[in-house]
Amino acid sequence: MTRSASPQLTTTTPQIYVACLSAYVAGRLHGEWIDAIEDAEEIRADIAEMLARSPEPDAEEWAIHDTSGFDGVPIGEHESLERVAALAELLLDYPGAVVAAFLDGWGERGADELISTFRDAHGGCWTSVEEFADEVLVSDDVKEALGEELYGYFDLARYAHDSEADGGFSTVDTPSGVHVIWKNY
């Protein structure tokens, strides 16, 4: 296969701003930015430390009030920390638009299988949709069955467009190339 490599993409480490809700309700701002590329337990420990420093006694409740480095991937204020960590890990290797396109089909299910399912569904990054279509047709032996001369008349762009319209996959154009997301994950 002649897929183009996906370089390390995120220039900003994915972070969440976690606020102490006791302080917020009391009219005070207390919270901190926490690296989201840690595992969920480490994020949870960082939140516990932030809450322990709260100006309000017995602070226990928190919410995510902002994000940085999530490249347009939505994070809810009460998102599970497991899901936050999984999304942050994906964003180190894939553009946010690609992760967001995957999430449209994945929905709000848990983080347990998020990374492995994404990697199974990600069909690669190609220099063009025609290059992807050619690879599919070669692997399905269509090119060999038609022969080189007849295959030269085949409209790869049209084939890719029609295949995508049939719902088998979706494509996301990014500066690094055309990413394919299979729908049968």
SVG drawing of the C-alpha trace seen along z (x, -y; Angstrom):
<svg xmlns="http://www.w3.org/2000/svg" viewBox="-26 -36 31 47">
<polyline fill="none" stroke="black" stroke-width="0.4" points="0.0,0.0 1.1,-3.5 -0.5,-5.3 1.0,-8.6 2.2,-8.6 0.3,-10.6 2.8,-12.8 2.6,-13.7 -0.2,-16.3 -1.1,-18.0 1.1,-21.0 -0.6,-21.7 -0.8,-19.0 -4.5,-18.2 -5.6,-19.7 -8.8,-20.3 -9.5,-23.1 -11.2,-21.6 -13.1,-24.0 -14.1,-23.4 -17.9,-23.7 -18.0,-24.7 -15.8,-27.7 -17.8,-28.5 -21.1,-28.5 -19.6,-30.7 -18.5,-33.2 -14.9,-32.3 -12.8,-30.9 -10.7,-28.0 -9.4,-25.4 -6.5,-24.4 -5.3,-23.1 -4.6,-19.4 -2.8,-17.4 -5.3,-15.0 -2.7,-12.7 -2.3,-11.1 -4.4,-8.0 -7.8,-8.6 -6.5,-7.8 -3.7,-10.3 -6.2,-12.9 -8.5,-12.0 -5.5,-12.4 -4.7,-15.9 -8.3,-16.9 -8.3,-15.7 -5.2,-17.8 -6.9,-20.8 -10.0,-20.3 -7.8,-19.9 -6.4,-23.4 -9.9,-24.9 -10.8,-28.0 -14.1,-26.3 -14.0,-23.6 -14.8,-20.0 -14.8,-20.7 -15.7,-17.5 -17.5,-18.4 -15.8,-19.6 -16.6,-20.2 -14.6,-20.6 -15.0,-24.3 -12.6,-24.5 -10.2,-22.5 -7.0,-23.2 -5.5,-21.1 -8.6,-19.0 -8.7,-20.4 -12.5,-20.8 -13.4,-17.5 -16.2,-18.3 -15.6,-17.5 -18.6,-17.8 -18.3,-19.4 -19.1,-16.1 -17.2,-13.9 -15.8,-10.7 -12.1,-11.0 -11.5,-7.7 -13.0,-9.1 -11.1,-12.4 -7.8,-10.4 -8.7,-8.2 -9.5,-11.2 -6.4,-13.0 -4.3,-9.9 -5.9,-9.7 -5.3,-13.5 -1.6,-13.0 -1.6,-10.9 -4.7,-12.1 -6.3,-15.4 -9.3,-16.5 -11.5,-16.5 -10.8,-12.8 -11.5,-11.9 -14.7,-14.0 -15.9,-12.2 -15.3,-8.9 -17.2,-10.1 -20.2,-11.0 -20.7,-7.2 -19.4,-6.1 -21.7,-8.2 -21.5,-8.6 -20.5,-5.0 -17.8,-4.4 -14.1,-4.8 -13.2,-1.1 -13.0,-0.3 -12.6,-3.8 -8.9,-3.7 -8.9,-0.1 -12.2,-0.7 -10.9,-4.0 -7.7,-2.3 -9.8,0.5 -12.1,-2.0 -9.3,-4.3 -8.6,-3.2 -5.4,-5.2 -4.3,-8.5 -3.9,-8.8 -2.6,-11.5 -5.9,-11.5 -9.2,-9.7 -8.2,-8.3 -5.1,-6.7 -7.4,-5.1 -9.8,-3.8 -7.0,-2.3 -5.7,-0.4 -9.2,1.0 -9.6,2.1 -6.1,3.7 -6.8,5.5 -10.2,6.7 -8.4,7.9 -10.6,5.7 -7.6,4.1 -6.2,7.5 -9.5,8.7 -10.0,5.7 -6.4,5.6 -4.1,2.6 -5.5,1.1 -9.2,1.2 -8.4,0.2 -6.9,-3.0 -10.4,-4.1 -11.7,-3.5 -12.8,-6.7 -11.3,-6.3 -12.7,-9.5 -16.2,-8.6 -15.8,-5.1 -14.6,-6.5 -17.4,-9.1 -20.1,-6.4 -18.6,-4.0 -18.6,-6.7 -22.2,-7.7 -23.2,-4.0 -22.2,-4.5 -19.3,-2.0 -16.8,-4.7 -16.4,-8.4 -13.4,-10.6 -12.0,-13.6 -9.7,-16.0 -6.9,-17.3 -3.6,-19.0 -1.9,-15.7 -4.1,-13.9 -7.4,-12.2 -8.3,-10.1 -10.7,-7.2 -13.1,-6.1 -14.7,-2.7 -18.4,-2.6 -18.5,1.1 -16.6,0.9"/>
</svg>
